[in-house]
Amino acid sequence: MSAHDRLIDELRDHAVIVGEVVLTSGATAQYYVDAKRAILRPAGFRALAELVAERARAWGATAVGGLTMGADAPACAALAGGADVKAFFVRKETKQHGLQRRIEGPLLEPRDRCLIVEDVVTTGGSTIQAIEAVREAGHEIVGVVAILDRLAGGAERIREAARAPYEPLTTIDEVYPRRPDRPA
C-alpha cells in the first residue's frame, strides 16, 4: 500500500468526527477532521513522514515548518522521513520573554528555502499567517503542503499568498467522499 493510501486510511479511521462543529474560520460544519488523531499514530506518522520528506526534496526545501500546532507534526515528520531540512515553528505572536522570537527552532539562514506545512486547510488563514511571518523574516517559500484540504477555498488563497506551489497530500473528497455537504 502506498504512503498516500495509508494516510487516507488513517485519516478515515481516526480523524473524521461526524457532528456539528465550529471551525477556526468561524464557519459551522457537519464534520470535523482532527488530523492529529491519525498522524500521531505509528502508521499515520510513517505515511506522513514519507510524503512530506518527498515534497521537501522535490522542491529543494532546506527548512520545513509553519504555524505551531498545525505544522508541528508535519515538520517533524519531514525530519523523520529523512529530508535534510531544519524544522521550525511559527508562533501566532512574538514571544515576549526569553529570546523573543516568532520563528522557533534552528536559526533560519537568509539562503534557506522554506516549505510551509499545515495539518488541515479550510480557508487557509493559519497557513497564510505562517507564510507572512516567514516572508517577513526574509525567507523564500518554495511550496506549501497540507495533510488534508477541506476544499473550501483555502487553496486559492494560499497559492496567491505563497506565490509558490500548494499541494494537499489528501482532500476531503478522498477521505470522506459521502459527506453531507459534498456538492452533487
TIMI-736819 format. One record per atom (N, C-alpha, C): residue in three letters; atom name; x, y, z. Coordinates in steps of 0.001 Angstrom, whole numbers, plus 500000, padded with zeros to 6 digits. Layout:
  residuo  atomo    east   north      up
      ALA     CA       X       Y       Z
...
END
This chain:
  residuo  atomo    east   north      up
      MET      N  500848  498817  500000
      MET     CA  500000  500000  500000
      MET      C  500893  501247  500000
      SER      N  500544  502216  499195
      SER     CA  501338  503446  499112
      SER      C  501159  504290  500376
      ALA      N  502104  505198  500589
      ALA     CA  502012  506117  501728
      ALA      C  500747  506966  501618
      HIS      N  500393  507368  500417
      HIS     CA  499181  508161  500196
      HIS      C  497940  507385  500638
      ASP      N  497843  506133  500218
      ASP     CA  496691  505314  500590
      ASP      C  496656  505032  502096
      ARG      N  497830  504817  502699
      ARG     CA  497890  504599  504152
      ARG      C  497415  505842  504891
      LEU      N  497847  507026  504408
      LEU     CA  497427  508272  505055
      LEU      C  495912  508433  504974
      ILE      N  495337  508173  503817
      ILE     CA  493877  508268  503666
      ILE      C  493181  507306  504622
      ASP      N  493638  506073  504685
      ASP     CA  493027  505096  505599
      ASP      C  493105  505548  507050
      GLU      N  494255  506044  507452
      GLU     CA  494421  506507  508835
      GLU      C  493512  507691  509131
      LEU      N  493413  508626  508197
      LEU     CA  492526  509777  508393
      LEU      C  491073  509321  508480
      ARG      N  490665  508416  507602
      ARG     CA  489286  507896  507648
      ARG      C  488991  507214  508984
      ASP      N  489939  506371  509413
      ASP     CA  489719  505570  510616
      ASP      C  489795  506369  511909
      HIS      N  490598  507418  511945
      HIS     CA  490871  508079  513218
      HIS      C  490587  509572  513286
      ALA      N  490480  510259  512143
      ALA     CA  490444  511719  512179
      ALA      C  489086  512345  511898
      VAL      N  488211  511658  511174
      VAL     CA  486922  512254  510810
      VAL      C  485928  512070  511956
      ILE      N  485398  513192  512445
      ILE     CA  484414  513180  513520
      ILE      C  483133  513784  512938
      VAL      N  482071  513008  512930
      VAL     CA  480804  513461  512364
      VAL      C  479980  514107  513476
      GLY      N  479471  515288  513180
      GLY     CA  478679  516065  514128
      GLY      C  478969  517536  513914
      GLU      N  478045  518390  514301
      GLU     CA  478200  519823  514063
      GLU      C  479318  520406  514914
      VAL      N  480197  521176  514256
      VAL     CA  481311  521836  514927
      VAL      C  481501  523230  514345
      VAL      N  482132  524094  515128
      VAL     CA  482517  525414  514651
      VAL      C  483999  525341  514310
      LEU      N  484342  525699  513075
      LEU     CA  485716  525649  512605
      LEU      C  486475  526901  513030
      THR      N  487808  526871  512910
      THR     CA  488649  528015  513234
      THR      C  488187  529252  512489
      SER      N  487718  529069  511268
      SER     CA  487249  530181  510438
      SER      C  485968  530806  510972
      GLY      N  485295  530121  511899
      GLY     CA  484014  530589  512422
      GLY      C  482825  529939  511741
      ALA      N  483082  529271  510621
      ALA     CA  482010  528575  509897
      ALA      C  481580  527333  510669
      THR      N  480334  526926  510461
      THR     CA  479816  525702  511066
      THR      C  479878  524586  510031
      ALA      N  480287  523407  510480
      ALA     CA  480370  522255  509575
      ALA      C  479697  521056  510233
      GLN      N  479335  520069  509410
      GLN     CA  478674  518858  509901
      GLN      C  479677  517752  510227
      TYR      N  480943  518061  510097
      TYR     CA  482001  517098  510439
      TYR      C  483264  517882  510736
      TYR      N  484193  517224  511395
      TYR     CA  485472  517822  511746
      TYR      C  486552  516826  511385
      VAL      N  487690  517324  510929
      VAL     CA  488826  516457  510660
      VAL      C  489938  516853  511619
      ASP      N  490193  515999  512605
      ASP     CA  491270  516208  513562
      ASP      C  492435  515333  513116
      ALA      N  493217  515851  512172
      ALA     CA  494294  515067  511564
      ALA      C  495280  514543  512593
      LYS      N  495460  515258  513690
      LYS     CA  496416  514816  514716
      LYS      C  496050  513443  515272
      ARG      N  494764  513103  515300
      ARG     CA  494339  511789  515785
      ARG      C  494858  510660  514898
      ALA      N  495138  510969  513646
      ALA     CA  495632  509957  512708
      ALA      C  497146  510003  512557
      ILE      N  497713  511205  512472
      ILE     CA  499141  511309  512174
      ILE      C  500029  511139  513395
      LEU      N  499450  511171  514587
      LEU     CA  500248  510932  515781
      LEU      C  500128  509485  516247
      ARG      N  499864  508609  515302
      ARG     CA  499872  507149  515469
      ARG      C  500971  506631  514539
      PRO      N  501551  505478  514835
      PRO     CA  502684  504997  514030
      PRO      C  502427  504935  512526
      ALA      N  501351  504327  512082
      ALA     CA  501113  504180  510635
      ALA      C  500876  505525  509971
      GLY      N  500117  506387  510610
      GLY     CA  499846  507701  510052
      GLY      C  501100  508559  509984
      PHE      N  501923  508494  511035
      PHE     CA  503143  509290  511057
      PHE      C  504145  508800  510017
      ARG      N  504267  507484  509870
      ARG     CA  505180  506947  508851
      ARG      C  504758  507388  507447
      ALA      N  503472  507315  507170
      ALA     CA  502974  507754  505852
      ALA      C  503238  509244  505654
      LEU      N  502935  510033  506658
      LEU     CA  503158  511474  506587
      LEU      C  504636  511777  506384
      ALA      N  505505  511092  507113
      ALA     CA  506947  511322  507004
      ALA      C  507432  511082  505581
      GLU      N  506992  510002  504994
      GLU     CA  507399  509683  503626
      GLU      C  506927  510763  502646
      LEU      N  505692  511180  502777
      LEU     CA  505105  512135  501836
      LEU      C  505680  513545  501982
      VAL      N  505845  514022  503212
      VAL     CA  506365  515380  503410
      VAL      C  507848  515432  503037
      ALA      N  508604  514417  503411
      ALA     CA  510024  514391  503048
      ALA      C  510192  514384  501532
      GLU      N  509326  513659  500847
      GLU     CA  509397  513613  499381
      GLU      C  509146  515000  498784
      ARG      N  508138  515713  499307
      ARG     CA  507850  517064  498802
      ARG      C  509017  518002  499100
      ALA      N  509594  517898  500303
      ALA     CA  510718  518763  500672
      ALA      C  511890  518549  499712
      ARG      N  512193  517298  499417
      ARG     CA  513289  517001  498481
      ARG      C  512955  517499  497079
      ALA      N  511745  517239  496615
      ALA     CA  511352  517612  495255
      ALA      C  511434  519121  495033
      TRP      N  511099  519904  496052
      TRP     CA  511093  521356  495908
      TRP      C  512393  521999  496396
      GLY      N  513349  521194  496831
      GLY     CA  514630  521733  497272
      GLY      C  514547  522525  498561
      ALA      N  513642  522158  499450
      ALA     CA  513500  522868  500730
      ALA      C  514700  522580  501629
      THR      N  515090  523591  502392
      THR     CA  516127  523422  503408
      THR      C  515547  523592  504807
      ALA      N  514290  524020  504883
      ALA     CA  513609  524190  506163
      ALA      C  512125  523891  505954
      VAL      N  511510  523278  506969
      VAL     CA  510093  522908  506895
      VAL      C  509415  523338  508179
      GLY      N  508293  524055  508056
      GLY     CA  507559  524459  509243
      GLY      C  506335  525265  508893
      GLY      N  505709  525785  509931
      GLY     CA  504505  526584  509764
      GLY      C  503977  526976  511118
      LEU      N  502736  527442  511149
      LEU     CA  502127  527910  512388
      LEU      C  502024  526763  513388
      THR      N  502471  527034  514600
      THR     CA  502532  525970  515602
      THR      C  501174  525336  515854
      MET      N  501200  524121  516173
      MET     CA  500158  523116  516351
      MET      C  499845  522463  515014
      GLY      N  499346  523200  514042
      GLY     CA  499017  522582  512762
      GLY      C  500237  522108  511995
      ALA      N  501372  522757  512214
      ALA     CA  502589  522406  511474
      ALA      C  503549  521529  512261
      ASP      N  503344  521380  513557
      ASP     CA  504333  520690  514380
      ASP      C  504602  519260  513908
      ALA      N  503574  518456  513778
      ALA     CA  503780  517063  513370
      ALA      C  504306  516949  511941
      PRO      N  503747  517676  510953
      PRO     CA  504296  517544  509602
      PRO      C  505748  518002  509490
      ALA      N  506136  519039  510227
      ALA     CA  507525  519500  510180
      ALA      C  508461  518431  510750
      CYS      N  508081  517854  511870
      CYS     CA  508896  516785  512462
      CYS      C  508883  515543  511577
      ALA      N  507784  515296  510911
      ALA     CA  507689  514141  510014
      ALA      C  508685  514264  508863
      ALA      N  508921  515477  508371
      ALA     CA  509905  515664  507301
      ALA      C  511274  515178  507756
      LEU      N  511630  515500  509008
      LEU     CA  512907  515029  509562
      LEU      C  512909  513507  509672
      ALA      N  511825  512964  510197
      ALA     CA  511728  511514  510371
      ALA      C  511761  510786  509037
      GLY      N  511279  511440  507987
      GLY     CA  511261  510841  506657
      GLY      C  512588  510959  505928
      GLY      N  513578  511553  506583
      GLY     CA  514905  511616  506004
      GLY      C  515220  512854  505197
      ALA      N  514346  513847  505207
      ALA     CA  514649  515088  504482
      ALA      C  515769  515824  505206
      ASP      N  516700  516363  504460
      ASP     CA  517824  517105  505024
      ASP      C  517397  518562  505197
      VAL      N  516573  518789  506223
      VAL     CA  515983  520101  506460
      VAL      C  516052  520451  507938
      LYS      N  515818  521729  508223
      LYS     CA  515596  522189  509590
      LYS      C  514087  522230  509789
      ALA      N  513620  521885  510972
      ALA     CA  512198  522048  511284
      ALA      C  512054  523336  512095
      PHE      N  510962  524061  511845
      PHE     CA  510719  525299  512597
      PHE      C  509226  525447  512846
      PHE      N  508907  526268  513844
      PHE     CA  507525  526546  514186
      PHE      C  507329  528049  514278
      VAL      N  506216  528538  513748
      VAL     CA  505885  529954  513800
      VAL      C  504850  530149  514900
      ARG      N  505169  531038  515829
      ARG     CA  504208  531386  516887
      ARG      C  503159  532340  516320
      LYS      N  501979  532345  516921
      LYS     CA  500946  533290  516483
      LYS      C  501385  534725  516759
      GLU      N  502125  534898  517832
      GLU     CA  502657  536218  518190
      GLU      C  504088  536042  518666
      THR      N  504885  537095  518537
      THR     CA  506261  537057  519005
      THR      C  506282  536828  520509
      LYS      N  507152  535934  520933
      LYS     CA  507306  535617  522352
      LYS      C  507794  536868  523097
      GLN      N  507221  537153  524254
      GLN     CA  507550  538371  524993
      GLN      C  508635  538168  526039
      HIS      N  509193  536969  526119
      HIS     CA  510268  536706  527080
      HIS      C  511328  535840  526399
      GLY      N  512353  535484  527116
      GLY     CA  513406  534650  526530
      GLY      C  514059  535359  525357
      LEU      N  514143  534691  524216
      LEU     CA  514782  535262  523028
      LEU      C  513834  536098  522174
      GLN      N  512583  536173  522578
      GLN     CA  511570  536990  521916
      GLN      C  511507  536715  520410
      ARG      N  511360  535453  520090
      ARG     CA  511321  535040  518694
      ARG      C  509896  534697  518273
      ARG      N  509606  534884  517020
      ARG     CA  508331  534428  516461
      ARG      C  508529  533091  515761
      ILE      N  509697  532896  515150
      ILE     CA  510013  531639  514488
      ILE      C  510970  530869  515381
      GLU      N  510508  529712  515860
      GLU     CA  511275  528892  516808
      GLU      C  511931  527713  516106
      GLY      N  513018  527256  516680
      GLY     CA  513766  526139  516131
      GLY      C  515148  526615  515743
      PRO      N  515859  525828  514931
      PRO     CA  517175  526269  514488
      PRO      C  517056  527599  513748
      LEU      N  518057  528445  513886
      LEU     CA  518010  529732  513190
      LEU      C  517964  529500  511686
      LEU      N  517057  530193  511039
      LEU     CA  516961  530118  509592
      LEU      C  517945  531116  508996
      GLU      N  518674  530657  507992
      GLU     CA  519653  531490  507298
      GLU      C  518967  532196  506129
      PRO      N  519521  533317  505678
      PRO     CA  518911  534017  504540
      PRO      C  518744  533126  503306
      ARG      N  519604  532151  503129
      ARG     CA  519531  531293  501936
      ARG      C  518547  530131  502092
      ASP      N  517959  529946  503291
      ASP     CA  517039  528825  503496
      ASP      C  515812  528945  502599
      ARG      N  515413  527787  502085
      ARG     CA  514241  527659  501202
      ARG      C  513177  526921  502006
      CYS      N  512094  527606  502327
      CYS     CA  511123  527095  503297
      CYS      C  509913  526429  502639
      LEU      N  509603  525248  503139
      LEU     CA  508370  524545  502804
      LEU      C  507421  524769  503969
      ILE      N  506290  525388  503711
      ILE     CA  505287  525642  504747
      ILE      C  504363  524427  504808
      VAL      N  504099  523948  506018
      VAL     CA  503232  522783  506205
      VAL      C  502087  523119  507144
      GLU      N  500985  522380  506973
      GLU     CA  499761  522594  507752
      GLU      C  499045  521267  507865
      ASP      N  498251  521092  508917
      ASP     CA  497505  519833  509008
      ASP      C  496241  519884  508155
      VAL      N  495304  520755  508480
      VAL     CA  494038  520817  507736
      VAL      C  493818  522246  507239
      VAL      N  493473  522386  505968
      VAL     CA  493198  523694  505380
      VAL      C  491706  523811  505084
      THR      N  491108  524892  505582
      THR     CA  489731  525241  505234
      THR      C  489790  526550  504438
      THR      N  489961  527671  505142
      THR     CA  490059  528966  504457
      THR      C  491496  529335  504131
      GLY      N  492451  528689  504780
      GLY     CA  493860  528987  504565
      GLY      C  494424  530034  505497
      GLY      N  493622  530543  506414
      GLY     CA  494052  531632  507287
      GLY      C  495309  531347  508093
      SER      N  495384  530202  508743
      SER     CA  496560  529858  509550
      SER      C  497793  529692  508681
      THR      N  497617  529081  507540
      THR     CA  498736  528870  506628
      THR      C  499260  530211  506126
      ILE      N  498369  531124  505820
      ILE     CA  498771  532445  505336
      ILE      C  499505  533218  506429
      GLN      N  499101  533058  507689
      GLN     CA  499836  533689  508793
      GLN      C  501287  533209  508803
      ALA      N  501486  531920  508620
      ALA     CA  502840  531359  508601
      ALA      C  503621  531877  507400
      ILE      N  502988  531906  506243
      ILE     CA  503637  532408  505026
      ILE      C  504110  533840  505245
      GLU      N  503236  534673  505789
      GLU     CA  503580  536075  506008
      GLU      C  504729  536223  507005
      ALA      N  504719  535449  508081
      ALA     CA  505791  535537  509085
      ALA      C  507130  535112  508499
      VAL      N  507136  534046  507737
      VAL     CA  508371  533545  507134
      VAL      C  508884  534533  506096
      ARG      N  507994  535061  505306
      ARG     CA  508396  536037  504289
      ARG      C  508902  537327  504964
      GLU      N  508218  537790  506026
      GLU     CA  508664  538995  506743
      GLU      C  510059  538808  507328
      ALA      N  510388  537567  507682
      ALA     CA  511718  537273  508214
      ALA      C  512757  537169  507094
      GLY      N  512328  537326  505845
      GLY     CA  513245  537376  504728
      GLY      C  513542  536062  504047
      HIS      N  512679  535076  504240
      HIS     CA  512958  533752  503684
      HIS      C  512078  533444  502475
      GLU      N  512655  532667  501575
      GLU     CA  511959  532226  500370
      GLU      C  511022  531068  500710
      ILE      N  509862  531065  500093
      ILE     CA  508911  529962  500245
      ILE      C  508899  529187  498939
      VAL      N  509228  527884  499049
      VAL     CA  509308  527053  497837
      VAL      C  508033  526272  497575
      GLY      N  507167  526180  498584
      GLY     CA  505918  525460  498414
      GLY      C  505179  525351  499722
      VAL      N  503950  524862  499617
      VAL     CA  503084  524667  500783
      VAL      C  502440  523301  500654
      VAL      N  502441  522556  501759
      VAL     CA  501815  521231  501804
      VAL      C  500847  521188  502978
      ALA      N  499652  520685  502725
      ALA     CA  498683  520421  503797
      ALA      C  498429  518924  503838
      ILE      N  498177  518409  505022
      ILE     CA  497821  516992  505133
      ILE      C  496484  516763  504447
      LEU      N  495501  517647  504730
      LEU     CA  494177  517490  504146
      LEU      C  493601  518857  503806
      ASP      N  493051  518976  502632
      ASP     CA  492369  520194  502200
      ASP      C  490874  519918  502208
      ARG      N  490116  520748  502931
      ARG     CA  488660  520597  503006
      ARG      C  487954  521102  501747
      LEU      N  488711  521619  500790
      LEU     CA  488163  522107  499515
      LEU      C  487124  523205  499749
      ALA      N  487486  524135  500631
      ALA     CA  486575  525223  500985
      ALA      C  487126  526591  500586
      GLY      N  488013  526625  499607
      GLY     CA  488528  527896  499110
      GLY      C  489915  528274  499592
      GLY      N  490446  527556  500535
      GLY     CA  491765  527892  501068
      GLY      C  492900  527752  500068
      ALA      N  492804  526783  499181
      ALA     CA  493889  526529  498226
      ALA      C  494222  527764  497399
      GLU      N  493223  528415  496879
      GLU     CA  493442  529589  496041
      GLU      C  494089  530711  496838
      ARG      N  493622  530926  498052
      ARG     CA  494194  531977  498902
      ARG      C  495646  531665  499243
      ILE      N  495944  530406  499517
      ILE     CA  497313  530006  499858
      ILE      C  498241  530197  498664
      ARG      N  497821  529734  497498
      ARG     CA  498662  529892  496296
      ARG      C  498970  531364  496031
      GLU      N  497966  532207  496186
      GLU     CA  498152  533640  495966
      GLU      C  499134  534223  496977
      ALA      N  498984  533863  498245
      ALA     CA  499863  534399  499291
      ALA      C  501285  533858  499170
      ALA      N  501415  532578  498855
      ALA     CA  502736  531943  498816
      ALA      C  503507  532275  497551
      ARG      N  502773  532505  496457
      ARG     CA  503420  532658  495150
      ARG      C  504360  531474  494911
      ALA      N  503867  530300  495277
      ALA     CA  504619  529048  495167
      ALA      C  503594  527924  495068
      PRO      N  504018  526730  494692
      PRO     CA  503081  525607  494586
      PRO      C  502430  525263  495934
      TYR      N  501187  524852  495859
      TYR     CA  500459  524333  497028
      TYR      C  499928  522970  496635
      GLU      N  500229  521969  497461
      GLU     CA  499729  520622  497201
      GLU      C  499225  519992  498492
      PRO      N  497947  519676  498551
      PRO     CA  497475  518890  499692
      PRO      C  497868  517424  499479
      LEU      N  498205  516751  500561
      LEU     CA  498518  515325  500456
      LEU      C  497247  514519  500229
      THR      N  496117  515013  500766
      THR     CA  494806  514394  500566
      THR      C  493764  515507  500536
      THR      N  492572  515160  500095
      THR     CA  491461  516100  500165
      THR      C  490301  515424  500885
      ILE      N  489360  516241  501266
      ILE     CA  488178  515698  501934
      ILE      C  487415  514766  501003
      ASP      N  487477  514989  499707
      ASP     CA  486815  514090  498759
      ASP      C  487386  512678  498839
      GLU      N  488674  512553  499090
      GLU     CA  489302  511235  499211
      GLU      C  488997  510579  500563
      VAL      N  488995  511386  501602
      VAL     CA  488865  510853  502969
      VAL      C  487413  510642  503377
      TYR      N  486525  511530  502989
      TYR     CA  485120  511458  503406
      TYR      C  484240  511782  502198
      PRO      N  484248  510894  501203
      PRO     CA  483540  511187  499945
      PRO      C  482023  511279  500073
      ARG      N  481441  510638  501064
      ARG     CA  479966  510637  501191
      ARG      C  479493  511613  502261
      ARG      N  480233  512679  502469
      ARG     CA  479858  513664  503494
      ARG      C  478596  514408  503065
      PRO      N  477826  514885  504035
      PRO     CA  476539  515527  503720
      PRO      C  476647  516820  502926
      ASP      N  477752  517531  503021
      ASP     CA  477846  518819  502328
      ASP      C  478584  518739  500998
      ARG      N  478844  517537  500512
      ARG     CA  479576  517419  499240
      ARG      C  478676  517853  498101
      PRO      N  479220  518742  497249
      PRO     CA  478438  519188  496089
      PRO      C  478102  517994  495197
      ALA      N  476900  518020  494640
      ALA     CA  476442  516912  493795
      ALA      C  477145  516858  492470
END
